[in-house]
Amino acid sequence: MEDLESRIQTLAEWMAEAKRLVVFTGAGISTDSGLPDFRGPDGVWTRKDKGLPPRGEKLDWTKTEPNVAHHAIVELQEMGKLDFLISQNIDNLHLASGIREEILAELHGNLARRRCVACERTYPRSAEIDACECGGRLESSVVDFGDSLPTKDLTESFEHARRCDLFIVIGSSLVVTPAASIPAVAFECGARLVIINQGETPLDGIAQLRFHEGIAEVFPPALQRLREMS
């Protein structure tokens, strides 16, 4: 494997060349904000398997702040390089960081938003409304185990995956389906696949660029190099 600096340079060059760049994030992107991931060395399921309580069990997720990786994705958006962002996270940190709603699919919902059961439009929990503009009932947007993912978000995610030329996975173990199949679809349709995740993933064998290092070591420095190329 190439050294870290060479791989970061390659990532920056691929982002510079990309015409349709899609980013896919999992819980790992939020660990630097103090939130636990699930299958990392100190993740929720890892600790459960060891008979340990989850780290940050009493943490108030509403008081967490976006970290440098979230802001780096926003910078991609502001540079006009981000076509679409797909997230498995429910922590609201992408919207809090400044990502536009129209280019974000939150496949597992958002703790800070409610969703219309009829048209799937979402509203901030702070909004003092009882029903959607379409008349539909508002419920928690968070998807529980066994529930179906929001149709609009899932459909848009697959559509953007099929059209993109660069697909970057950040902080996901890629084991929760159907979300985990989206990067594979991008690869099968010809996109370059990059995975930044400290743990192994089922798609490591097809990724053209792989980082096992921490996200903060990789993605913000790659954005810095992309800035220098612009």
Residue frames as a rotation matrix with the C-alpha (Angstrom) as fourth column:
MET 1
0.575 0.818 0.000 0.00
0.818 -0.575 0.000 0.00
0.000 0.000 -1.000 0.00
GLU 2
-0.011 -0.547 0.837 1.23
0.440 -0.755 -0.487 3.48
0.898 0.362 0.249 -0.83
ASP 3
-0.768 -0.282 -0.575 2.20
0.639 -0.288 -0.713 5.74
0.036 -0.915 0.401 2.05
LEU 4
0.020 0.880 -0.475 -0.46
0.830 -0.279 -0.482 8.02
-0.557 -0.385 -0.736 3.52
GLU 5
-0.213 -0.144 -0.966 0.79
-0.145 -0.973 0.177 11.19
-0.966 0.178 0.187 1.85
SER 6
-0.972 -0.174 -0.156 0.68
-0.182 0.145 0.973 9.58
-0.147 0.974 -0.173 -1.60
ARG 7
-0.564 0.823 0.065 -2.84
0.819 0.547 0.174 8.27
0.107 0.152 -0.983 -1.04
ILE 8
0.069 0.557 -0.828 -4.05
0.541 -0.718 -0.438 11.65
-0.838 -0.417 -0.351 0.21
GLN 9
-0.570 -0.353 -0.742 -2.60
-0.382 -0.686 0.620 13.24
-0.727 0.637 0.256 -2.92
THR 10
-0.962 0.251 0.105 -4.38
0.234 0.565 0.791 10.69
0.139 0.786 -0.602 -5.09
LEU 11
-0.192 0.940 -0.283 -7.68
0.937 0.089 -0.339 11.39
-0.293 -0.330 -0.897 -3.33
ALA 12
-0.058 0.116 -0.992 -7.25
0.079 -0.990 -0.121 15.13
-0.995 -0.085 0.048 -3.89
GLU 13
-0.850 -0.315 -0.423 -6.50
-0.382 -0.184 0.906 14.57
-0.363 0.931 0.036 -7.57
TRP 14
-0.770 0.624 0.136 -9.53
0.618 0.674 0.405 12.30
0.161 0.396 -0.904 -7.99
MET 15
0.036 0.796 -0.604 -11.77
0.758 -0.415 -0.502 14.91
-0.651 -0.440 -0.619 -6.34
ALA 16
-0.349 -0.238 -0.906 -10.36
-0.274 -0.899 0.342 17.57
-0.896 0.368 0.249 -8.65
GLU 17
-0.976 -0.094 -0.194 -11.11
-0.213 0.283 0.935 15.38
-0.033 0.954 -0.297 -11.70
ALA 18
-0.654 0.749 0.108 -14.59
0.672 0.641 -0.371 14.30
-0.347 -0.170 -0.922 -10.57
LYS 19
-0.823 0.494 0.282 -17.65
-0.145 -0.661 0.736 15.66
0.550 0.565 0.616 -12.34
ARG 20
0.343 0.932 0.121 -20.20
-0.502 0.073 0.862 13.90
0.794 -0.356 0.492 -10.11
LEU 21
-0.711 -0.688 -0.146 -18.83
-0.157 0.358 -0.921 13.29
0.685 -0.631 -0.362 -6.62
VAL 22
0.504 0.863 0.013 -20.96
-0.291 0.156 0.944 11.47
0.813 -0.480 0.330 -4.05
VAL 23
-0.683 -0.650 0.334 -20.03
-0.520 0.111 -0.847 11.13
0.513 -0.752 -0.414 -0.36
PHE 24
0.387 0.740 -0.550 -21.46
-0.056 0.614 0.788 8.42
0.920 -0.274 0.279 1.89
THR 25
-0.475 -0.612 0.632 -21.07
-0.621 -0.276 -0.734 8.75
0.623 -0.741 -0.249 5.67
GLY 26
0.253 0.477 -0.842 -21.54
0.390 0.746 0.540 6.44
0.886 -0.464 0.003 8.63
ALA 27
0.942 0.265 -0.205 -21.22
0.275 -0.264 0.924 6.81
0.191 -0.927 -0.322 12.39
GLY 28
0.232 -0.948 -0.219 -17.42
0.963 0.192 0.191 6.96
-0.139 -0.256 0.957 12.21
ILE 29
-0.210 -0.323 0.923 -17.49
0.571 -0.807 -0.153 10.52
0.794 0.495 0.354 10.91
SER 30
0.477 0.531 0.700 -19.09
-0.217 -0.701 0.680 11.70
0.852 -0.476 -0.219 14.16
THR 31
0.558 -0.289 -0.778 -16.73
0.758 0.558 0.336 10.08
0.337 -0.777 0.531 16.66
ASP 32
-0.579 -0.811 0.089 -14.54
0.724 -0.561 -0.402 13.21
0.376 -0.168 0.911 16.70
SER 33
-0.286 0.580 0.763 -17.69
-0.356 -0.803 0.477 15.08
0.889 -0.135 0.437 17.80
GLY 34
-0.709 -0.098 0.698 -17.88
-0.705 0.117 -0.700 12.79
-0.013 -0.988 -0.152 20.84
LEU 35
0.411 0.909 0.067 -20.51
-0.894 0.416 -0.163 10.37
-0.176 0.007 0.984 19.53
PRO 36
-0.234 -0.500 0.834 -19.91
-0.330 0.848 0.415 6.61
-0.914 -0.178 -0.364 19.55
ASP 37
-0.362 0.168 -0.917 -19.78
-0.890 0.229 0.394 4.57
0.276 0.959 0.066 16.38
PHE 38
0.631 0.748 0.203 -21.10
-0.775 0.612 0.154 1.02
-0.009 -0.255 0.967 16.20
ARG 39
0.975 -0.221 -0.009 -18.40
0.219 0.970 -0.108 -1.38
0.032 0.104 0.994 15.06
GLY 40
0.368 -0.885 0.284 -15.21
-0.439 -0.434 -0.787 0.54
0.820 0.165 -0.548 15.74
PRO 41
-0.485 -0.686 -0.543 -12.73
0.161 0.540 -0.826 -0.51
0.860 -0.488 -0.151 18.47
ASP 42
-0.965 0.178 -0.195 -14.88
0.163 -0.177 -0.971 1.22
-0.207 -0.968 0.142 21.11
GLY 43
-0.702 0.710 -0.053 -18.19
-0.440 -0.374 0.816 1.09
0.560 0.596 0.575 19.24
VAL 44
-0.046 0.817 0.575 -21.64
-0.999 -0.023 -0.047 0.30
-0.025 -0.576 0.817 20.60
TRP 45
0.834 0.422 -0.355 -21.81
-0.463 0.885 -0.036 -3.26
0.299 0.195 0.934 19.22
THR 46
0.000 -0.918 -0.398 -18.12
-0.089 0.396 -0.914 -3.93
0.996 0.036 -0.082 19.91
ARG 47
-0.693 -0.243 0.679 -18.57
-0.640 -0.227 -0.734 -3.02
0.332 -0.943 0.002 23.58
LYS 48
0.325 0.891 0.317 -21.81
-0.944 0.324 0.058 -5.00
-0.051 -0.318 0.947 23.79
ASP 49
0.632 -0.148 -0.760 -20.03
-0.229 0.902 -0.366 -8.10
0.740 0.406 0.536 22.50
LYS 50
-0.443 -0.879 -0.175 -17.50
0.046 0.173 -0.984 -7.63
0.895 -0.444 -0.036 25.30
GLY 51
0.086 0.587 -0.805 -20.24
0.892 0.315 0.325 -7.27
0.444 -0.746 -0.496 27.92
LEU 52
-0.759 -0.429 -0.490 -19.53
0.599 -0.755 -0.267 -3.55
-0.255 -0.496 0.830 28.37
PRO 53
0.317 0.879 -0.355 -22.07
0.596 -0.476 -0.646 -0.68
-0.737 -0.007 -0.675 28.45
PRO 54
0.420 -0.141 0.897 -22.07
0.838 -0.320 -0.442 1.65
0.349 0.937 -0.016 25.44
ARG 55
-0.608 -0.676 -0.417 -19.75
0.760 -0.647 -0.060 4.63
-0.229 -0.353 0.907 25.66
GLY 56
-0.979 0.204 0.005 -21.60
-0.198 -0.956 0.219 7.93
0.050 0.213 0.976 25.94
GLU 57
-0.606 0.785 -0.129 -24.85
0.750 0.618 0.235 6.22
0.264 0.045 -0.963 26.92
LYS 58
0.217 0.696 -0.684 -26.10
0.861 -0.466 -0.201 9.37
-0.459 -0.546 -0.701 28.67
LEU 59
-0.794 -0.596 -0.120 -24.67
0.447 -0.706 0.549 11.80
-0.412 0.382 0.827 26.13
ASP 60
0.278 0.857 -0.434 -27.00
0.200 -0.494 -0.846 14.58
-0.940 0.148 -0.309 24.98
TRP 61
-0.227 -0.389 0.893 -26.72
0.906 0.251 0.340 14.26
-0.356 0.886 0.295 21.19
THR 62
0.688 0.574 0.444 -28.44
0.702 -0.682 -0.206 17.64
0.184 0.453 -0.872 20.72
LYS 63
0.871 -0.395 -0.290 -25.42
-0.173 -0.802 0.572 19.40
-0.459 -0.448 -0.767 22.21
THR 64
0.094 -0.864 0.494 -22.81
0.633 0.435 0.640 17.86
-0.768 0.252 0.588 19.90
GLU 65
0.456 -0.041 -0.889 -21.14
-0.469 -0.860 -0.200 19.98
-0.757 0.508 -0.411 17.23
PRO 66
0.989 -0.146 0.019 -19.93
0.084 0.449 -0.890 19.16
0.122 0.881 0.456 13.70
ASN 67
0.417 -0.908 -0.050 -16.22
0.223 0.049 0.974 18.38
-0.881 -0.417 0.223 13.47
VAL 68
-0.259 -0.625 -0.737 -13.55
-0.529 -0.546 0.649 19.09
-0.808 0.558 -0.189 10.85
ALA 69
-0.881 -0.050 0.470 -14.69
0.299 0.711 0.637 16.20
-0.366 0.702 -0.611 8.64
HIS 70
0.148 0.985 0.092 -18.28
0.852 -0.079 -0.518 17.50
-0.503 0.155 -0.850 8.51
HIS 71
0.485 0.016 -0.874 -16.96
-0.106 -0.991 -0.077 20.97
-0.868 0.130 -0.479 7.64
ALA 72
-0.651 -0.754 -0.088 -14.70
-0.237 0.092 0.967 19.52
-0.721 0.651 -0.239 4.95
ILE 73
-0.498 0.562 0.660 -17.77
0.823 0.547 0.156 18.06
-0.274 0.621 -0.735 3.21
VAL 74
0.571 0.679 -0.461 -19.44
0.521 -0.734 -0.437 21.48
-0.635 0.009 -0.773 3.42
GLU 75
-0.058 -0.683 -0.728 -16.36
-0.370 -0.662 0.652 22.94
-0.927 0.307 -0.214 1.77
LEU 76
-0.822 -0.144 0.551 -16.78
0.382 0.579 0.721 20.45
-0.422 0.803 -0.421 -1.08
GLN 77
0.141 0.969 0.202 -20.35
0.936 -0.065 -0.346 21.74
-0.322 0.238 -0.916 -1.40
GLU 78
0.591 0.091 -0.801 -19.22
0.104 -0.994 -0.037 25.38
-0.800 -0.062 -0.597 -1.47
MET 79
-0.483 -0.829 -0.283 -16.57
-0.309 -0.141 0.941 24.59
-0.820 0.541 -0.188 -4.10
GLY 80
0.270 0.682 -0.679 -19.31
-0.924 -0.015 -0.382 23.14
-0.271 0.731 0.626 -6.30
LYS 81
-0.584 -0.627 -0.516 -17.71
-0.735 0.678 0.008 19.68
0.345 0.384 -0.857 -6.12
LEU 82
-0.870 0.275 0.410 -20.35
-0.089 0.729 -0.678 17.81
-0.486 -0.627 -0.609 -4.09
ASP 83
-0.720 0.642 -0.264 -23.11
-0.293 0.065 0.954 16.30
0.630 0.764 0.142 -6.17
PHE 84
0.455 0.889 -0.059 -24.86
-0.387 0.257 0.885 14.44
0.802 -0.380 0.461 -3.35
LEU 85
-0.675 -0.589 0.445 -24.36
-0.649 0.186 -0.738 13.34
0.352 -0.786 -0.507 0.27
ILE 86
0.334 0.716 -0.613 -25.79
-0.205 0.690 0.694 10.08
0.920 -0.106 0.377 1.60
SER 87
-0.571 -0.554 0.605 -25.72
-0.689 -0.077 -0.721 9.51
0.446 -0.829 -0.338 5.36
GLN 88
-0.160 0.451 -0.878 -26.62
0.374 0.851 0.369 6.64
0.914 -0.269 -0.305 7.66
ASN 89
-0.855 -0.341 -0.391 -26.41
0.476 -0.216 -0.853 8.98
0.207 -0.915 0.347 10.66
ILE 90
0.203 0.979 0.018 -29.30
0.788 -0.174 0.590 10.37
0.581 -0.106 -0.807 12.71
ASP 91
-0.128 -0.399 -0.908 -27.27
0.957 -0.290 -0.007 12.99
-0.261 -0.870 0.419 14.62
ASN 92
0.824 0.566 0.025 -28.23
0.539 -0.771 -0.339 16.06
-0.173 0.293 -0.940 12.52
LEU 93
0.178 -0.833 -0.523 -24.56
0.318 -0.455 0.832 17.10
-0.931 -0.314 0.184 12.26
HIS 94
-0.534 -0.351 0.769 -24.57
0.830 -0.043 0.556 17.36
-0.162 0.936 0.314 8.46
LEU 95
0.347 0.722 0.598 -27.45
0.743 -0.601 0.294 19.84
0.572 0.343 -0.745 8.44
ALA 96
0.841 -0.065 -0.538 -25.95
0.403 -0.589 0.700 21.66
-0.362 -0.805 -0.469 11.42
SER 97
-0.146 -0.988 -0.053 -22.68
0.595 -0.131 0.793 22.01
-0.790 0.084 0.607 9.53
GLY 98
-0.194 0.130 -0.972 -24.38
-0.461 -0.887 -0.026 23.72
-0.866 0.444 0.232 6.59
ILE 99
-0.939 -0.069 0.336 -25.18
0.228 0.605 0.763 20.98
-0.256 0.793 -0.553 4.09
ARG 100
-0.586 0.762 -0.277 -28.19
-0.811 -0.554 0.191 21.91
-0.008 0.336 0.942 1.95
GLU 101
-0.133 0.638 0.758 -31.24
-0.463 0.636 -0.617 19.71
-0.876 -0.433 0.211 2.47
GLU 102
0.706 0.562 -0.431 -31.79
-0.610 0.173 -0.773 19.18
-0.360 0.809 0.465 -1.24
ILE 103
0.238 -0.661 -0.711 -28.46
-0.667 0.421 -0.614 17.37
0.706 0.621 -0.341 -1.73
LEU 104
-0.723 -0.470 0.505 -28.69
-0.687 0.415 -0.597 15.25
0.071 -0.779 -0.623 1.45
ALA 105
0.261 0.745 -0.614 -30.31
-0.380 0.664 0.643 11.85
0.887 0.066 0.457 1.92
GLU 106
-0.513 -0.345 0.786 -30.56
-0.856 0.141 -0.497 10.76
0.060 -0.928 -0.368 5.56
LEU 107
-0.419 0.328 -0.847 -31.36
-0.357 0.797 0.486 7.09
0.835 0.506 -0.217 5.11
HIS 108
-0.470 0.194 -0.861 -31.95
0.697 0.679 -0.228 6.33
0.541 -0.708 -0.455 8.78
GLY 109
0.588 0.808 0.044 -33.67
0.651 -0.504 0.568 9.58
0.481 -0.305 -0.822 9.67
ASN 110
-0.466 -0.658 0.591 -32.71
0.174 -0.723 -0.668 12.45
0.868 -0.209 0.451 11.94
LEU 111
-0.423 0.256 -0.869 -33.26
0.903 0.206 -0.378 12.90
0.082 -0.944 -0.318 15.69
ALA 112
-0.763 0.027 -0.646 -33.92
0.210 -0.935 -0.287 16.60
-0.612 -0.354 0.707 15.14
ARG 113
-0.734 0.482 -0.479 -36.60
-0.678 -0.472 0.564 16.20
0.045 0.738 0.673 12.47
ARG 114
-0.209 0.753 0.624 -40.06
-0.103 0.617 -0.780 14.69
-0.972 -0.228 -0.052 11.98
ARG 115
-0.981 -0.157 -0.113 -41.26
-0.139 0.165 0.976 13.11
-0.135 0.974 -0.184 8.76
CYS 116
-0.114 0.974 -0.198 -44.65
-0.944 -0.168 -0.284 13.17
-0.310 0.154 0.938 7.06
VAL 117
-0.387 0.007 0.922 -46.03
-0.077 0.996 -0.040 9.64
-0.919 -0.087 -0.385 6.76
ALA 118
0.647 0.719 0.253 -47.75
0.234 0.129 -0.964 10.58
-0.726 0.683 -0.085 3.48
CYS 119
0.976 -0.214 0.044 -45.26
-0.038 -0.367 -0.929 12.58
0.215 0.905 -0.366 1.37
GLU 120
0.499 -0.804 -0.325 -42.06
0.860 0.505 0.071 12.03
0.107 -0.315 0.943 3.42
ARG 121
0.239 -0.409 0.880 -41.28
0.032 -0.903 -0.429 15.74
0.970 0.130 -0.203 3.74
THR 122
-0.040 -0.318 -0.947 -39.35
0.943 0.301 -0.141 16.47
0.329 -0.899 0.288 6.95
TYR 123
0.547 0.252 0.799 -39.69
-0.025 -0.949 0.316 19.32
0.837 -0.192 -0.512 9.43
PRO 124
-0.622 -0.754 0.211 -37.54
-0.202 -0.106 -0.974 20.46
0.757 -0.648 -0.086 12.37
ARG 125
-0.277 0.499 -0.821 -38.83
0.844 0.535 0.040 19.14
0.459 -0.682 -0.569 15.69
SER 126
-0.769 -0.095 -0.632 -38.76
0.478 -0.742 -0.470 22.74
-0.424 -0.664 0.616 16.89
ALA 127
-0.857 0.503 0.112 -41.40
-0.217 -0.549 0.807 23.72
0.467 0.667 0.580 14.31
GLU 128
-0.758 0.625 0.188 -44.72
-0.178 0.079 -0.981 24.20
-0.628 -0.777 0.051 16.10
ILE 129
-0.281 0.673 -0.684 -46.88
-0.934 -0.027 0.357 22.36
0.222 0.739 0.636 13.60
ASP 130
-0.058 0.386 0.921 -49.12
-0.605 0.720 -0.340 19.33
-0.794 -0.576 0.192 13.99
ALA 131
0.523 0.304 0.796 -49.32
0.400 0.737 -0.544 18.19
-0.753 0.603 0.264 10.37
CYS 132
-0.596 -0.730 0.335 -47.56
0.587 -0.111 0.802 18.43
-0.548 0.674 0.495 7.03
GLU 133
-0.631 0.325 -0.705 -48.66
-0.544 -0.832 0.104 20.93
-0.553 0.449 0.702 4.37
CYS 134
-0.742 0.348 -0.574 -50.12
-0.383 0.483 0.788 17.95
0.550 0.804 -0.225 2.48
GLY 135
0.269 0.886 0.379 -52.24
-0.843 0.026 0.537 17.09
0.466 -0.463 0.754 5.53
GLY 136
0.302 -0.216 -0.928 -50.21
0.110 0.975 -0.192 14.02
0.947 -0.045 0.319 6.46
ARG 137
0.997 0.068 -0.021 -49.35
0.020 0.019 1.000 13.06
0.068 -0.998 0.018 10.04
LEU 138
0.267 -0.953 0.143 -45.88
-0.638 -0.286 -0.715 13.89
0.722 0.099 -0.685 11.34
GLU 139
0.995 -0.048 -0.085 -43.89
0.094 0.709 0.699 11.21
0.026 -0.703 0.710 13.16
SER 140
0.365 -0.931 0.016 -40.28
-0.328 -0.113 0.938 10.71
-0.871 -0.348 -0.347 14.22
SER 141
0.666 -0.159 -0.729 -38.08
-0.737 0.015 -0.676 10.42
0.119 0.987 -0.107 11.14
VAL 142
-0.352 -0.868 0.351 -35.70
-0.904 0.413 0.113 7.96
-0.243 -0.278 -0.929 12.83
VAL 143
0.295 0.391 -0.872 -35.85
-0.687 0.721 0.091 4.52
0.664 0.571 0.482 11.22
ASP 144
0.215 -0.155 0.964 -36.01
-0.847 0.462 0.263 1.68
-0.487 -0.873 -0.032 13.75
PHE 145
-0.841 -0.528 0.119 -34.71
-0.430 0.786 0.445 -1.84
-0.329 0.323 -0.888 13.10
GLY 146
-0.592 0.609 0.528 -37.11
0.611 0.766 -0.199 -3.62
-0.526 0.204 -0.826 10.78
ASP 147
0.383 0.734 -0.561 -38.67
0.144 -0.647 -0.749 -0.42
-0.912 0.207 -0.353 9.43
SER 148
0.457 -0.173 0.873 -38.45
0.889 0.099 -0.446 0.52
-0.009 0.980 0.199 5.77
LEU 149
-0.588 -0.688 -0.425 -36.10
0.615 -0.722 0.317 3.31
-0.525 -0.074 0.848 4.75
PRO 150
0.135 0.647 -0.751 -37.65
-0.120 -0.741 -0.660 6.51
-0.984 0.179 -0.023 3.39
THR 151
0.484 0.159 0.860 -38.46
0.689 0.536 -0.487 5.82
-0.539 0.829 0.150 -0.26
LYS 152
0.991 -0.076 0.108 -37.44
0.009 -0.780 -0.626 9.23
0.132 0.621 -0.772 -1.64
ASP 153
0.481 -0.864 0.151 -34.04
-0.787 -0.349 0.510 9.27
-0.388 -0.364 -0.847 0.11
LEU 154
0.049 -0.455 0.889 -33.25
0.011 0.891 0.455 5.69
-0.999 -0.012 0.049 -0.85
THR 155
0.676 0.285 0.680 -34.31
0.649 0.206 -0.732 6.16
-0.349 0.936 -0.046 -4.49
GLU 156
0.942 -0.335 0.005 -32.27
-0.305 -0.863 -0.402 9.36
0.139 0.377 -0.916 -4.85
SER 157
0.314 -0.867 0.386 -29.25
-0.628 0.115 0.770 7.69
-0.712 -0.484 -0.508 -3.26
PHE 158
0.103 -0.239 0.966 -29.22
0.466 0.869 0.166 4.86
-0.879 0.433 0.201 -5.77
GLU 159
0.871 0.262 0.416 -29.83
0.487 -0.345 -0.802 7.27
-0.067 0.901 -0.428 -8.66
HIS 160
0.783 -0.622 -0.016 -26.85
-0.622 -0.783 0.009 9.43
-0.018 0.003 -1.000 -7.70
ALA 161
0.153 -0.730 0.666 -24.70
-0.334 0.596 0.730 6.35
-0.930 -0.334 -0.152 -7.10
ARG 162
0.415 0.073 0.907 -25.41
0.674 0.645 -0.360 5.11
-0.611 0.761 0.218 -10.62
ARG 163
0.899 0.043 0.435 -24.50
0.365 -0.624 -0.692 8.48
0.241 0.781 -0.577 -12.16
CYS 164
0.823 -0.563 -0.075 -21.43
-0.389 -0.654 0.649 9.44
-0.415 -0.505 -0.757 -10.12
ASP 165
0.655 -0.681 -0.328 -17.80
-0.108 0.346 -0.932 9.10
0.748 0.645 0.153 -11.18
LEU 166
-0.605 -0.796 -0.031 -16.31
-0.101 0.115 -0.988 9.23
0.790 -0.594 -0.150 -7.66
PHE 167
0.605 0.793 -0.070 -17.89
-0.122 0.179 0.976 7.67
0.787 -0.582 0.205 -4.57
ILE 168
-0.512 -0.830 0.221 -16.25
-0.278 -0.083 -0.957 8.31
0.812 -0.552 -0.188 -1.18
VAL 169
0.548 0.612 -0.570 -17.25
0.340 0.460 0.820 6.28
0.764 -0.643 0.043 1.88
ILE 170
-0.420 -0.663 0.619 -16.37
-0.339 -0.518 -0.785 7.96
0.842 -0.540 -0.007 5.18
GLY 171
-0.767 -0.041 0.641 -16.72
-0.641 0.002 -0.767 6.20
0.030 -0.999 -0.028 8.53
SER 172
0.399 0.913 0.083 -19.00
-0.911 0.405 -0.071 3.30
-0.098 -0.047 0.994 7.63
SER 173
-0.451 -0.514 0.730 -18.47
-0.475 0.830 0.291 -0.43
-0.756 -0.215 -0.619 8.14
LEU 174
-0.382 0.352 -0.854 -20.86
-0.913 0.002 0.409 -1.05
0.145 0.936 0.321 5.20
VAL 175
-0.992 0.053 -0.115 -22.71
0.068 0.989 -0.133 -3.93
0.107 -0.140 -0.984 6.82
VAL 176
-0.425 0.895 -0.134 -26.19
0.140 -0.081 -0.987 -2.44
-0.894 -0.438 -0.091 7.29
THR 177
-0.910 0.152 0.386 -28.33
0.401 0.077 0.913 -3.08
0.109 0.985 -0.131 4.23
PRO 178
0.659 -0.090 0.747 -29.78
0.735 0.288 -0.614 -1.83
-0.160 0.953 0.256 1.98
ALA 179
0.908 -0.302 -0.289 -27.64
-0.297 -0.953 0.061 1.28
-0.294 0.031 -0.955 2.53
ALA 180
0.135 -0.957 0.258 -24.42
-0.296 0.209 0.932 -0.73
-0.946 -0.202 -0.255 2.37
SER 181
0.115 -0.052 0.992 -25.15
0.768 0.638 -0.056 -1.85
-0.630 0.769 0.113 -1.18
ILE 182
0.923 0.322 -0.212 -25.14
0.145 -0.799 -0.583 1.70
-0.357 0.508 -0.784 -2.56
PRO 183
0.217 -0.902 -0.373 -21.31
-0.682 -0.413 0.603 2.01
-0.699 0.124 -0.705 -2.85
ALA 184
-0.435 -0.354 0.828 -21.19
0.216 0.851 0.478 -1.31
-0.874 0.387 -0.294 -4.72
VAL 185
0.528 0.700 0.481 -23.74
0.700 -0.038 -0.713 0.01
-0.481 0.713 -0.510 -7.22
ALA 186
0.786 -0.307 -0.537 -21.57
-0.406 -0.911 -0.074 3.08
-0.467 0.276 -0.840 -7.82
PHE 187
-0.252 -0.949 0.188 -18.53
-0.504 0.295 0.812 0.86
-0.826 0.110 -0.553 -8.44
GLU 188
-0.236 0.227 0.945 -20.46
0.569 0.820 -0.055 -1.44
-0.788 0.525 -0.323 -10.79
CYS 189
0.779 0.584 0.228 -21.57
0.544 -0.450 -0.708 1.59
-0.311 0.676 -0.668 -12.79
GLY 190
0.434 -0.705 0.561 -17.98
0.701 -0.126 -0.702 2.72
0.566 0.698 0.439 -13.30
ALA 191
0.820 -0.113 0.561 -17.26
-0.338 -0.887 0.315 5.09
0.461 -0.448 -0.766 -10.42
ARG 192
-0.365 -0.915 -0.170 -13.98
-0.062 0.206 -0.977 5.16
0.929 -0.346 -0.132 -8.54
LEU 193
0.742 0.628 -0.235 -14.58
0.138 0.199 0.970 3.87
0.656 -0.752 0.061 -5.02
VAL 194
-0.431 -0.830 0.355 -12.72
-0.215 -0.288 -0.933 5.30
0.876 -0.479 -0.054 -2.01
ILE 195
0.631 0.604 -0.487 -13.19
0.345 0.344 0.873 3.97
0.695 -0.719 0.009 1.53
ILE 196
-0.451 -0.676 0.583 -12.00
-0.341 -0.474 -0.812 5.85
0.825 -0.565 -0.017 4.62
ASN 197
0.692 0.674 0.259 -12.75
-0.549 0.259 0.795 3.67
0.469 -0.692 0.549 7.64
GLN 198
-0.144 -0.846 0.514 -10.56
-0.988 0.097 -0.117 2.30
0.050 -0.525 -0.850 10.41
GLY 199
-0.103 0.177 0.979 -12.32
-0.358 0.912 -0.202 -1.07
-0.928 -0.371 -0.030 10.50
GLU 200
-0.944 -0.225 0.240 -12.64
0.099 0.503 0.859 -3.56
-0.314 0.834 -0.453 7.67
THR 201
-0.064 0.945 -0.322 -15.61
-0.728 -0.265 -0.632 -3.43
-0.682 0.194 0.705 5.29
PRO 202
0.282 0.251 0.926 -17.09
0.286 0.899 -0.331 -6.03
-0.916 0.358 0.182 2.89
LEU 203
0.965 0.150 0.213 -16.13
0.247 -0.266 -0.932 -3.78
-0.083 0.952 -0.294 -0.05
ASP 204
0.433 -0.873 -0.224 -12.42
-0.370 -0.399 0.839 -3.41
-0.822 -0.281 -0.496 0.74
GLY 205
-0.136 -0.531 0.836 -11.59
0.466 0.711 0.527 -5.79
-0.874 0.462 0.151 -2.09
ILE 206
0.236 0.278 0.931 -13.05
0.971 -0.108 -0.213 -3.53
0.041 0.954 -0.295 -4.78
ALA 207
0.869 0.061 -0.491 -12.05
0.180 -0.963 0.199 -0.12
-0.461 -0.262 -0.848 -3.40
GLN 208
0.617 -0.664 0.422 -9.45
0.535 -0.038 -0.844 1.52
0.577 0.747 0.332 -5.64
LEU 209
-0.354 -0.697 0.623 -8.25
-0.166 -0.609 -0.776 3.69
0.920 -0.378 0.100 -2.76
ARG 210
0.542 0.537 -0.646 -8.37
0.438 0.476 0.763 2.54
0.717 -0.697 0.023 0.88
PHE 211
-0.325 -0.577 0.749 -7.59
-0.450 -0.603 -0.659 4.43
0.832 -0.551 -0.063 4.10
HIS 212
0.194 0.320 -0.927 -7.52
0.666 0.651 0.364 2.65
0.720 -0.688 -0.087 7.47
GLU 213
-0.819 -0.565 -0.105 -6.31
0.484 -0.580 -0.655 5.85
0.309 -0.587 0.748 9.15
GLY 214
-0.305 0.698 -0.648 -8.52
0.658 -0.338 -0.673 8.21
-0.689 -0.631 -0.356 11.16
ILE 215
0.432 0.609 0.665 -10.86
0.902 -0.296 -0.315 10.41
0.005 0.736 -0.677 9.12
ALA 216
0.925 -0.072 -0.372 -9.34
0.022 -0.970 0.242 13.65
-0.379 -0.232 -0.896 10.44
GLU 217
-0.024 -0.998 0.063 -5.92
0.010 0.062 0.998 12.45
-1.000 0.024 0.008 9.23
VAL 218
-0.524 -0.154 0.838 -7.21
0.704 0.475 0.528 11.92
-0.479 0.866 -0.140 5.71
PHE 219
0.179 0.754 0.632 -10.17
0.984 -0.152 -0.096 13.95
0.024 0.639 -0.769 4.54
PRO 220
0.858 0.116 -0.500 -9.41
0.196 -0.974 0.111 17.52
-0.474 -0.193 -0.859 5.72
PRO 221
-0.138 -0.960 -0.245 -5.80
-0.094 -0.234 0.968 17.28
-0.986 0.157 -0.058 4.41
ALA 222
-0.475 0.030 0.879 -7.15
0.808 0.411 0.422 16.03
-0.349 0.911 -0.220 1.07
LEU 223
0.633 0.758 0.156 -9.48
0.770 -0.596 -0.228 19.05
-0.081 0.264 -0.961 0.94
GLN 224
0.494 -0.551 -0.673 -6.52
-0.050 -0.790 0.611 21.33
-0.868 -0.268 -0.418 1.64
ARG 225
-0.593 -0.751 0.291 -4.70
0.213 0.202 0.956 19.89
-0.776 0.629 0.040 -1.36
LEU 226
-0.070 0.670 0.739 -7.85
0.993 0.115 -0.010 20.22
-0.092 0.734 -0.673 -3.48
ARG 227
0.792 0.319 -0.520 -8.00
0.357 -0.934 -0.029 23.92
-0.495 -0.163 -0.854 -2.53
GLU 228
0.005 -0.907 -0.421 -4.40
-0.161 -0.416 0.895 24.35
-0.987 0.063 -0.148 -3.63
MET 229
-0.629 -0.200 0.751 -5.24
0.615 0.464 0.638 22.82
-0.476 0.863 -0.169 -7.03
SER 230
0.342 0.908 0.240 -8.19
0.895 -0.237 -0.379 25.14
-0.287 0.344 -0.894 -7.63
